[in-house]
């Protein structure tokens, strides 16, 4: 069966690609926003004239391939 073979291949995938719609462009935008927020919190003044540097390729690669743990619901703990 073809779907079983595809499932086996996916199960052995060490570095899954976890981007949704928007791809690397959206990921880069969200990473820039996070950098800007951390710079705003860490800086003593609110206005920063220099924009944050764009994330490097290896940072984007690691961000897309890190495994996100599923959120646990309260219902499964009650059983």
C-alpha positions in Angstrom: 0.0 0.0 0.0 1.3 3.4 -1.1 0.0 5.4 1.9 1.7 3.0 4.4 5.0 3.5 2.6 4.5 7.3 2.8 3.7 7.1 6.5 6.9 5.0 7.1 9.0 7.6 5.2 7.5 10.5 7.2 8.0 8.6 10.5 11.7 8.3 9.8 12.1 11.9 8.7 14.6 13.4 11.1 14.3 17.1 10.0 10.6 17.7 9.0 9.8 21.0 7.3 7.3 22.8 9.5 6.4 25.9 7.5 2.7 26.7 6.8 1.4 29.2 4.3 3.7 32.2 3.9 6.9 30.1 3.9 10.2 31.6 4.7 9.0 35.2 4.0 6.4 35.0 6.8 8.9 33.2 9.1 11.4 36.0 8.5 8.8 38.7 9.3 7.8 37.0 12.5 11.5 36.6 13.5 12.1 40.3 12.8 9.1 41.3 14.9 10.4 39.1 17.8 13.9 40.7 17.5 12.3 44.1 17.5 10.3 43.3 20.6 13.3 42.0 22.5 15.4 45.1 21.5 12.5 47.3 22.6 12.4 45.6 26.0 16.2 45.5 26.5 16.8 49.1 25.4 16.4 52.0 27.7 14.8 54.2 25.1 11.6 53.5 23.2 12.7 54.7 19.7 15.2 52.6 17.9 16.4 54.2 14.7 18.2 51.1 13.3 16.0 48.2 12.3 17.1 44.8 13.5 19.4 42.7 11.3 17.6 40.0 9.3 17.9 36.5 10.6 20.6 34.4 9.1 19.9 31.3 7.0 20.9 28.8 9.6 18.5 30.5 12.2 15.6 30.2 9.7 16.6 26.6 8.9 16.6 25.6 12.6 13.3 27.5 13.2 11.5 25.6 10.4 12.8 22.2 11.5 12.5 22.3 15.3 9.8 19.9 16.5 7.0 21.7 18.2 5.4 19.7 21.1 1.6 19.4 20.9 -0.4 21.2 23.5 -1.9 19.0 26.1 -5.5 19.4 27.0 -7.0 19.2 30.4 -9.4 16.5 29.3 -6.8 13.8 28.8 -5.4 14.3 32.3 -8.8 13.8 33.9 -9.2 10.2 32.5 
